[in-house]
């Protein structure tokens, strides 16, 4: 164990998936932080993938990248945003990771010839990782979200590991179930039976929830709290109402209305620390959101829209949240419109609708689908002086567009799409080509945090210096560290010609080889900037990302 009184909170889901376990866990963590406790969150994903890197974003949602380069579930992004902390590899685990480690250990005679089984060897490895994460963070409380829903056979071993920890340390483990209470339209009454059944299913695993968070379309009344409490053998005050609300950032405040922190601390026999901070800064953020007077309209032109509207926000969740944070602190509300770039390929005249927006964002992506529509978008916003922010692929395609329409290289392209082009302005590095030749596709990606040197006086530099939380001076140079997830780079052999034609590469790698930020000067365009990295991964509610904030300011000014 980390220390004798270290505490563990396991968050599980009941009735159905997608009810907000990640937001619930993040909110509990935020509340406990405000009481002066050091928290370490852990996400458990029961799937057999070793990480989230190869998953389709339209099916699984956004791949969130840590500083280390580990590709994780989007809930790690929620944790980082709510808790204002950067997480490590030890804060994420999948069934694939666990089985891979145990099997490799067995192959290396790590179990001394024993018969290796799911219990105890898999569950012991799960607990080893949970305790290691606690040690690394030197935390007071570990908050472990177990993915999936009660009744899924995939997550049973993780629940079993939690159960054994509870048996050994009964005073130090709490189970929180996030369940859903439907209101069938034909009945008009909130039904508790699905939650009762989910608790019974959890009981069959040998686990009793200490707290039930009751998600639903409306607030839970006292009668239903009492009904759940009686059927599920918990106190009525331990049933927390979690109705649908405008923003996930209201959740910590809503939970505290039902005094969830008092319930948790009472169960753990703990008191809030004297140096505990209140939720005032969080309340201030929510207050600013509620009192924003301006409105800006932003179009997000992207690729991952083919599976329908229900999945859009999951595919680009960090981008959406980054826009929200910057807008709120600039006193604005943002109205987002999702545009599939294929629409412009099929109907080029439709692109004129972009003149109705105050700004345009092209987020990251891979592959050929919809690319010409994106390039058409970039050309239109560049020529019509509409603020533009390109992220990763959005930067690369801005280079392609500029090469075609300013330098006159009509066949300019990225090697990903047209390797036979006479002007491959976006290409792989030589070392990446070798990995591709050897079939090591996963190793080709540039993943995680890398340093960038900023060009003094540039639009990007002024943006970073205006907020200051992500930039530092090192030997006279302004330096930032941002997270990457991409294969291709700006081809260095074309950089000088593009700069001569007016493009500014305002952020470069410390060795000068890689172009990290491009922009057009203020006297040419109100705001035209692309980053090879993903700034959205470092945006926080209380500390918005400077590039998003600069973009939002430009949108507001252009609207005026």
Buried (B, 14 or more C-beta within 10 A) or exposed (E): BBEEEBBBBBBBBBBBEEBBBBBBBBBBBBBBBBBBBBBBBBBBBBBEBBBBBEBEBBEBBBBBBBBBBBBBBBBBBBBBBBBBBBBBBBBBBBBBBBBEBBEEBBEEEEEEEEEBEEEEBBBEBBBEBBBEBBBBBEBBBBBBBBBBBBBBEBBBBBBBBBBBBBEEBEEBBBBBBBBBBBEEEEEEEBBBEBBBBBBEBBBEBEBBBBBBBBBBEEBBEEEBBEBBBEBBEBEBBBBBBBBEEEEBBBBBBBBBEBEBBEBBBEBBEBEBEEEBEEBEEBEEBBEBBEEBEBEBBBBBBBBBBEBEEEBBBBBBBBBBBBBBBBBBBBBBBBEBBBBBBBBBBEEEEBBEBBEEBBBBBBBBBBEEBBBBBBBBBBBBBBEEBBBBBBBBBBBBBBBBBBBBBBBEBEEBBBBBBBEEBEBBBBBBBEEBEEBEEEEEEEEBBBBBBBBBBBBEEBBBBBBBEEBEEBBEEEEEEBBBBBBBBBBBBBBBEBBEBBEEEEBBBBBBBEEEEBBBBBBBBEEEBBBBBBBBBBBBBBBBBBBBBBBBBBBBBBBBEBBE
